[in-house]
Amino acid sequence: MAEVGELRVVSAADQLEAVGERLSLPRVALAPALVEPATRLLSDGEGAAVLLRRQWVGDGSAEAVVLHRAGVPLEHPAVVATALAWGCERVRHATTDRTVPIRPPPANALPIDRFRQLAALAATRVEVAVALAPDGADEAAHTAAADVLRALDLPVLSEERRDGPGPDGSPWVVLAPLDGTGNFSAGLPPWAFSAALVEAGRPVAGLVVDLSSGRRWSGAEGAGARRDGVPIAPQPGSTVLVPSAPAGGVVAVPPTADRVRIAGCTSIELCLVADGSAAAWHDLDRGGSHVHDVAGGLAVLLAAGGVALTADSDPVELFPPSGRTLRLVAAPSLAAACELLAAFT
């Protein structure tokens, strides 16, 4: 095969015509890749392109299936990276059935790299676990995730376990294996898997997976943040998210806000600020949010370039135990965060 350039996610309708010509497919056949999280279209903008779909295998694992390709080998790093981010254990060619296994991260890999791969795999295991145990979903989700994340050889603090203060100064993982349990029980999306790697109080890497739709947000310090493979950044706007209705019945918002939304899943709400879908999030007029609920979303937000401040205007820091509560604001910029804080003074 000819040398392949950098493959990027095709995310705009005006790109489909050219990519379709390379794959000998009509635009309409590629349209699902723009809206379905489990379908991904990659192109180098020249002559190489590949269409992939995430699907389940009979043993309960997931695989990335190459449906169509032009000039892209199965082993291409972007194909493998897509499979890895999906929590898949192999890449498979739909026509030939040839497979490329996704290898576990080596023990000497950087903690952030090991976390990102194992967290994605943990999310896949949680998808299966909660489907098979709807009446005990929280416990099933914790067991499935902890079994995978144990390979990190780091403390894993979870919403579903009583944890202590943790070792001082060492990295640790904080986990909400099923965030939005109330939504899950009611069958009202969204509900999510959320995990973060924390170092010295900073959430340096995070993954949030909307288990009701398959949307994925990920971020790492120095590497930016993505939603379904596309780079994201927070944006100013007029929609403010809050985790619940306040006891007093009134939600405080800055003058620029004209809409308030409640998704019922804190980790996803923070990711919606990270990707610009909402302008801000806060829990300042409530009792606060637990570390395990905010950690994954905060990691994505900070990697995307957003800002999180406490009620005292300090940068948010995370420390065990995971049940510790914080009152904070999340916004696209320091100025926007301060404006939101000012609404409560």
Stockholm file with secondary structure:
# STOCKHOLM 1.0

chainA/1-345         MAEVGELRVVSAADQLEAVGERLSLPRVALAPALVEPATRLLSDGEGAAVLLRRQWVGDGSAEAVVLHRAGVPLEHPAVVATALAWGCERVRHATTDRTVPIRPPPANALPIDRFRQLAALAATRVEVAVALAPDGADEAAHTAAADVLRALDLPVLSEERRDGPGPDGSPWVVLAPLDGTGNFSAGLPPWAFSAALVEAGRPVAGLVVDLSSGRRWSGAEGAGARRDGVPIAPQPGSTVLVPSAPAGGVVAVPPTADRVRIAGCTSIELCLVADGSAAAWHDLDRGGSHVHDVAGGLAVLLAAGGVALTADSDPVELFPPSGRTLRLVAAPSLAAACELLAAFT
#=GR chainA/1-345 SS CCCCCCCEECCCGGGHHHHHHHHTCCHHHHTHHHHCTTEEEEECSSSCEEEEEEEECTTSCEEEEEEEEESCCTTCHHHHHHHHHTTCSEEEETTTCCEEECCCCCTTSCHHHHHHHHHHHHHHHHHHHHHHCGGGHHHHHHHHHHHHHGGGCSCEEETTSCCCCCCTTSCEEEEEEEECHHHHHHTCSCCEEEEEEEETTEEEEEEEEETTTCCEEEEETTTEEEETTEECCCCCCSEEECSSCCTTSCCCCCTTCCEEECCSCHHHHHHHHHTTSSSEEECTTSSCEEHHHHHHHHHHHHHHTCEEEETTSCBCCCCSCTTCEECEEEESSHHHHHHHHHTTC
#=GC SS_cons         CCCCCCCEECCCGGGHHHHHHHHTCCHHHHTHHHHCTTEEEEECSSSCEEEEEEEECTTSCEEEEEEEEESCCTTCHHHHHHHHHTTCSEEEETTTCCEEECCCCCTTSCHHHHHHHHHHHHHHHHHHHHHHCGGGHHHHHHHHHHHHHGGGCSCEEETTSCCCCCCTTSCEEEEEEEECHHHHHHTCSCCEEEEEEEETTEEEEEEEEETTTCCEEEEETTTEEEETTEECCCCCCSEEECSSCCTTSCCCCCTTCCEEECCSCHHHHHHHHHTTSSSEEECTTSSCEEHHHHHHHHHHHHHHTCEEEETTSCBCCCCSCTTCEECEEEESSHHHHHHHHHTTC
//
